[in-house]
């Protein structure tokens, strides 16, 4: 049996929006409705990688708005530093 690939989604709510970040892909999406988080996350991953949604699993980590912003900003700064090398 083939084991499905697992992606981590970091989710934080800020100003009425649920921000969803998939660090492995360095992509973000958002929704106003919490019930749409899973679907938006799966659609984002499938679209970026060009793979069917049935071929992977998603593990969600809910964090505060401040923690989401800290982690995302840290990742962007690290990416910018790598690109300048």
Secondary structure as UniProt FT lines:
FT   STRAND          5..14
FT   TURN            15..16
FT   STRAND          17..22
FT   TURN            23..26
FT   STRAND          27..31
FT   HELIX           34..36
FT   HELIX           37..49
FT   HELIX           53..55
FT   STRAND          56..62
FT   HELIX           65..84
//
